[in-house]
């Protein structure tokens, strides 16, 4: 069982200041509040908030967030009131506990479409006010789904499906890659039991071969880095089972696991950005890059969720294709725990946020890069038909997202299968009315072309604005594009 000392160790490891006396007070308060209460697993209920607090500390969040993680269920499961929490532990802590409780009342599966949509919107409102509220709820979900076998069978699939459809995509959009993978893999066998067994069986021999091979590759990498006097650490990771399942279903893979080249990825983690590029040069001196797979430089052009790393695929000494990821320690922490969570406090301090702002939680509000949260928070159901609005919301908020570039190198975040028209309205609502044609990767393309991650998109403008064609509504994916197109069409009819 996790104890107070474990939480303190994680807070200190991540460089967060710790008031041990206060934290011990919160710990004892929660233990007393949950005294005698038992989880469905048979464990004391107290083990749940302690585990949630431990996750938050390990992800690099500040002490107040960890305290709110400890306190997050006392209002619902004990005689403690919100006023009690505020009186004993302060306004900020109480505000977080209240936010988590409100988001916790959101039932995202099994509800009507209208309820689902409104509940999702409430979640994004809470996120826009303070990102930590939803991160605490994500920690809560991680522990609950890791003990799901104790839950009645009638609830297991509902909770798991909600995890795959809502919480894992949310973790992904927040840049919390490790959490996203954990949530997906824990939910996978409950939602798709037969498919899970199939993936495990077909992957087993391939994982074994890759694991044996990667050890040899790591040793050779270490030798080359030592030879060039470069300091770095190496590790490897197996491809996540749910991620592998989704990739196997792609038409170009057609369930053939031999076509997947990142079953095992080698990571080289170094001190700074300059060292990343030096290491890339060393790797390519020793192993030839695979021409048709190329290099992805997410350091120069980060993904919209803040992810940074260099990915290269090379031929190893056995002729196998191996993916190598090169990143700094800071980039690695961001990739694992999310820029929004892990560095919120330290970055705010570095940028000169006042202690007053930090105390009020204003320093944890949404950054410009995460403006999508605010957009979703203020949505009004202005489109006709709730089902259509719900579909748009899921696409914008929770679908897999791609990243495309402007000709100047600016990166834009769009839902999968978005088109140049979506891109135009995403840049600015007025640009959508000047579309004459589009270029994708410097080649003329139709305006309903499907965009892919990494595409460079240019809108060729007409001299004068024009009312969009109503047929555009058949292929655009984003709510913003649909809303602007419908508004323009209705306006032109009314003239």
Secondary structure, 3 states (H helix, E strand, C coil): CCCHHHHHHHHHHCCCCCCHHHHHHHHHHHHHHCCCCECCCCCECHHHHHHHHHHHHHCCCCHHHHHHHHHCCHHHHCCCCHHHHHHHHCHHHHHHHHHHHHHHCCCCCCCCHHHHHHHHHHHHHHHHHCHHHHHHHHHHHHHHHHCHHHCCHHHHHHHHHHHHHHHHHHHHHCCCHHHHHHHHHHHHHHHCHHHHHHHHHHHHHHHHHHHHHHHHHHHHHHHHHHHCCCCEEEEEEECCHHHHHHHHCCCCCCCCHHHCCCCEEEEEEECCHHHHHHHHHHHHHHCCECCCCCEEECCCCCCCCCCCCEEEEEECCCCCEEEEEEEEHHHHHHHHHCHHHHCHHHHHHHCCCCHHHHHHCHHHCCCHHHHHHHHHHCCCCCCCCHHHHHHHHHHHHHCCEEEEECCCCCEEEEECCCCHHHHHHHHCCCHHHHEEEEEECCEEECCCCCCCCCCEEEEEECCCCCCCCHHHHHCCCCHHHHHHHHHHHHHHHHC
